[in-house]
């Protein structure tokens, strides 16, 4: 046998023996089956916040914490180079999701609002509401609505009715 072929065969046999040794150590002896459920460990962590941040500085960041209202929230951002995503639950128990640009000048907000806990989506730019759609927060049966606002702030109801009064008390 040539030297190269002998080395390959020897290397192969050693690899086979090492594989058998590792497999044998990982396999429990007969009668001692491993219960995967018992190997699971419960880990509890108590912290005011959990922060993940890019090693190079303030670029990418994830924050899991309680909001000022006491509800759980998750904030994800790419620093000044990109937008952000915020998910959470308001103090009143209503959930929200906010997607925005880096300056939070333009954003889409999905939330539950009103006395009927109706889902709505709000689109704003330069701190002015431009479009809102969802299910009625004030009408029985929660019919769908879609409204948009012109540059001068006039409301145009495209579909259904949207109550934009602060107390959600609208009469028509």
Backbone torsions as a table, in degrees:
resi	resn	phi	psi	omega
1	UNK	NA	141.2	178.2
2	UNK	-72.4	157.3	-176.1
3	UNK	-62.8	-40.9	-179.5
4	UNK	-64.5	-40.9	-179.9
5	UNK	-68.6	-41.3	178.3
6	UNK	-60.7	-42.7	179.2
7	UNK	-62.6	-40.4	179.4
8	UNK	-65.7	-42.6	179.3
9	UNK	-65.0	-45.0	179.7
10	UNK	-61.6	-43.5	179.1
11	UNK	-62.7	-41.4	178.8
12	UNK	-63.6	-43.3	179.9
13	UNK	-65.2	-43.0	177.7
14	UNK	-62.3	-40.6	177.5
15	UNK	-63.1	-40.4	178.7
16	UNK	-64.2	-44.4	179.5
17	UNK	-64.0	-42.4	178.6
18	UNK	-63.4	-41.4	178.0
19	UNK	-62.2	-43.1	177.9
20	UNK	-63.5	-40.7	179.7
21	UNK	-62.2	-45.8	-179.9
22	UNK	-65.5	-42.9	-179.5
23	UNK	-64.8	-37.9	-179.1
24	UNK	-67.4	-37.0	179.7
25	UNK	-72.1	-29.7	-178.6
26	UNK	-81.2	-21.2	-178.1
27	UNK	-89.1	125.5	179.8
28	UNK	-69.0	152.8	177.4
29	UNK	-64.5	157.3	180.0
30	UNK	-54.2	139.7	179.7
31	UNK	84.5	-4.3	-179.8
32	UNK	-122.9	53.1	-178.9
33	UNK	-62.3	141.9	-179.8
34	UNK	-89.7	125.7	177.1
35	UNK	-90.0	112.5	-176.6
36	UNK	-59.0	-34.2	-178.9
37	UNK	-65.8	-34.3	-179.8
38	UNK	-74.9	-20.4	179.4
39	UNK	-80.2	-16.4	179.4
40	UNK	-71.1	131.8	179.5
41	UNK	-109.6	138.5	174.3
42	UNK	-89.4	129.4	-179.9
43	UNK	-121.4	130.9	178.8
44	UNK	-118.1	135.0	179.6
45	UNK	-127.5	127.4	175.4
46	UNK	-113.1	122.9	-179.9
47	UNK	-154.0	155.7	175.2
48	UNK	-73.1	-32.0	177.7
49	UNK	-158.6	156.3	174.1
50	UNK	-121.8	123.8	-174.8
51	UNK	-123.0	127.9	172.0
52	UNK	-114.4	129.1	-176.0
53	UNK	-138.8	145.9	177.9
54	UNK	-60.4	143.3	-176.8
55	UNK	-64.4	-30.3	-175.5
56	UNK	-81.0	-0.6	-179.5
57	UNK	140.9	-153.5	-172.8
58	UNK	-82.5	15.1	-176.4
59	UNK	-60.5	-92.9	-178.5
60	UNK	-79.4	137.7	-177.8
61	UNK	-150.7	139.1	174.1
62	UNK	-128.5	132.9	-179.7
63	UNK	-132.3	127.4	175.6
64	UNK	-117.1	118.1	-175.2
65	UNK	-160.0	-179.2	173.7
66	UNK	-94.9	140.2	179.2
67	UNK	-75.0	175.9	176.6
68	UNK	-60.9	-26.3	178.5
69	UNK	-83.6	-8.3	-179.8
70	UNK	95.9	-0.8	178.8
71	UNK	-86.4	152.8	178.9
72	UNK	-70.7	144.9	-179.5
73	UNK	-149.7	151.4	177.9
74	UNK	-127.0	123.8	178.5
75	UNK	-115.7	131.2	175.8
76	UNK	-129.9	131.4	178.6
77	UNK	-147.2	162.8	176.8
78	UNK	-114.9	36.9	179.0
79	UNK	64.0	-151.6	-178.4
80	UNK	-74.7	-8.0	-177.7
81	UNK	-85.8	-9.9	-176.6
82	UNK	-157.7	-170.1	-176.8
83	UNK	-84.0	-168.7	179.8
84	UNK	-142.7	161.6	177.5
85	UNK	-131.8	130.9	177.6
86	UNK	-128.9	132.0	177.7
87	UNK	-128.7	141.7	178.2
88	UNK	-179.0	-169.9	179.4
89	UNK	-131.4	124.7	177.3
90	UNK	-65.0	166.1	178.2
91	UNK	-60.2	-25.9	179.3
92	UNK	-83.5	2.2	177.7
93	UNK	93.3	-3.7	-179.8
94	UNK	-84.3	132.2	179.5
95	UNK	-79.7	160.6	176.5
96	UNK	-148.9	157.7	172.8
97	UNK	-141.7	128.6	-177.7
98	UNK	-125.7	127.2	176.2
99	UNK	-119.8	124.4	-174.9
100	UNK	-142.4	167.9	172.5
101	UNK	-78.3	177.1	-174.7
102	UNK	-61.4	-35.0	-177.9
103	UNK	-89.4	-0.2	-175.4
104	UNK	53.8	38.9	175.6
105	UNK	-93.4	-31.9	177.8
106	UNK	-124.2	128.8	-179.3
107	UNK	-157.2	162.9	171.6
108	UNK	-117.5	134.4	-177.3
109	UNK	-125.2	120.8	173.2
110	UNK	-104.1	129.8	-178.3
111	UNK	-156.3	172.3	173.6
112	UNK	-109.7	135.7	-174.7
113	UNK	-149.0	165.2	174.3
114	UNK	82.7	169.4	-176.3
115	UNK	-69.3	-14.7	177.6
116	UNK	-99.3	6.6	-179.5
117	UNK	51.3	58.2	-176.6
118	UNK	-93.8	141.2	177.1
119	UNK	-78.4	136.2	177.3
120	UNK	-140.5	157.4	172.3
121	UNK	-121.4	130.9	-178.6
122	UNK	-121.0	130.8	177.5
123	UNK	-116.0	124.6	-178.2
124	UNK	-126.9	151.5	170.5
125	UNK	-144.2	140.0	-177.0
126	UNK	49.3	42.3	177.5
127	UNK	61.2	25.5	177.3
128	UNK	-124.7	130.1	177.1
129	UNK	-67.0	129.8	179.8
130	UNK	-109.8	-33.2	-178.7
131	UNK	-155.4	143.6	176.3
132	UNK	-139.3	134.3	170.7
133	UNK	-145.7	156.9	-177.8
134	UNK	163.9	-151.2	177.9
135	UNK	-109.8	141.7	-174.0
136	UNK	-52.0	136.5	178.6
137	UNK	-92.8	-10.0	-173.9
138	UNK	-123.6	-25.2	-175.6
139	UNK	-91.6	142.6	177.5
140	UNK	-63.1	139.3	-178.9
141	UNK	87.8	-10.4	178.7
142	UNK	47.2	61.6	176.5
143	UNK	-65.7	155.6	-179.1
144	UNK	-71.8	152.5	175.1
145	UNK	-141.6	156.2	173.8
146	UNK	-147.3	122.0	177.4
147	UNK	-129.9	151.2	171.8
148	UNK	-134.1	156.5	-177.2
149	UNK	-117.6	136.8	178.3
150	UNK	-78.4	172.2	-179.2
151	UNK	-58.8	-30.0	179.4
152	UNK	-88.5	6.1	174.0
153	UNK	91.0	4.5	179.2
154	UNK	-75.0	135.5	-179.2
155	UNK	-88.1	133.6	175.5
156	UNK	-123.8	114.9	179.5
157	UNK	-85.5	113.7	-179.9
158	UNK	-84.8	-40.9	-178.1
159	UNK	-142.5	128.7	177.1
160	UNK	65.3	-162.6	-179.1
161	UNK	-127.0	141.1	178.0
162	UNK	-122.1	124.6	178.9
163	UNK	-90.6	108.3	-179.9
164	UNK	-105.0	14.6	174.9
165	UNK	-68.4	141.4	-176.9
166	UNK	-52.1	-39.1	-179.1
167	UNK	-90.7	4.9	-177.2
168	UNK	56.2	34.3	176.0
169	UNK	-109.3	102.2	-178.6
170	UNK	-123.7	136.1	176.7
171	UNK	-119.6	136.1	177.4
172	UNK	-151.4	NA	NA
